Amino acid sequence: MSIVSIRDLVCVRGTGATSVRALAGISLDVRLGELVAVMGPSGSGKSTLLNAVGGLIVPTSGSVMVDDQSLSSLGRSGRAAIRRRGIGFVFQELNLIPSLTAAENVALPRELDGVRRAAAREEAVMALFDVGLEGFEDRYPNELSGGQQQRVAIARALVGPRRLVLADEPTGALDSVAGDDVMRLLRTRIDEGAAGLLVTHDARFAAWADRTVFLRDGRIVDTTGDAAGPESLLASR
């Protein structure tokens, strides 16, 4: 079952002579239980693709369906609701709030979605347990190592009913051991029934994925891995 369905996606930045076609007609499906890595040179459209799937930007044309909902048909508040409930982000910069504890950072999107504070904390504690941070719930980000902070970010991305995780260079600031730990956590959650899009420049981390798609100049130019069936990959060349 595809949780992400992208068709003929075009994203143009800027206007007139300075405009840049960041995505030039991409089509791609991502199934539940599947981790898809996205690789390519700087400026190839990797982060733009992730932001479009997450509803952070509105494409120029084409469509993005997430869990059978068309993101382009939703307003800003509707896209924000889908992110809170169905999509988790793991950013390279982490974006943890320094004044909140680990549990409070993880619980925040659930509270913003109207979940009572006590229930949101309970979900957060369980999510932190799942990523190996039992006992760290009340630590602040500056009291955690880089790898532990990344685990908090992953817990926040997957807390609650979310089934899709979007990770933009989540291992970029980590050493190889911490990076492997992060990938192991992502892989485990995908194998449990979520789905993921992973932007990475490192082939070693892309090897954790079921498929790798390669972008250049806003287009998919190659794919490796399991692309069985017409739904798994449709690329405009």
Steps between C-alpha positions, in 0.01 A plus 500: 500500500641839397485768767670757272403544137673775301406578141670739255625720784644835392637761741632831366681741728506869422354678200610621161861472393613397849254212535637152567315175430586312822280202404427429135222242481565233764271201553560259786311270737609395848340199666437425864789293634740660252790738549600692186832687495537811284850588377646752260737795475438830675215684331348186348166550681532256790387731780236660277350156441489433874343838572234444233408159641482654846273780385754767596494642147227511236614357163467695179316209337444129544360320802610355832271251673575401859280232652246554219479874565604754237727758665432757226128494579564597862564844643788583731312385811402171334859426402615585853241256640631220276855571617396486865306176459655307216845632404813521713809701408858433604713800407877512481488801734270300736290811585456395863375778725779559756266618776295177487600161639529195276149388592359849448662527156353165397157576648471845341347400163245283678402785733471734201261244351275527804618198700485561876837572658506189717409274207751673273776450759409133532533459123829691508645281773408190302657645184821581689503146639472366145814692396700389804468815712316363801600712800593803286149647484578804718839584351535818297663488153825650628523215749493240221765383255456561128385142446251525789362825364451331163309220674273761658439647154410155366266436794330835430466409132332167575293575810126440473327358192754619241579248228740705285843630598695749289868521591730765350864402555423370852852357538686799358627634834569161659797267511474162330394310813225749592396514134459123488291515819270759343460293184429188705221685681350627175524156341327338798207741488463453125502122542223538758274648233591866450648644180792733448679734262865551590714772342867411536832563327659188650462172309573307820182634659301468178581127515249472787220591256291267286544726199719793408392762248757734349409857411674735262367838389166430663442165327530136601783367286556156651368255758656208683334240717153349494280687257256217430164593359371808321421683822851496642668741260385721219774737393487778245833519320 
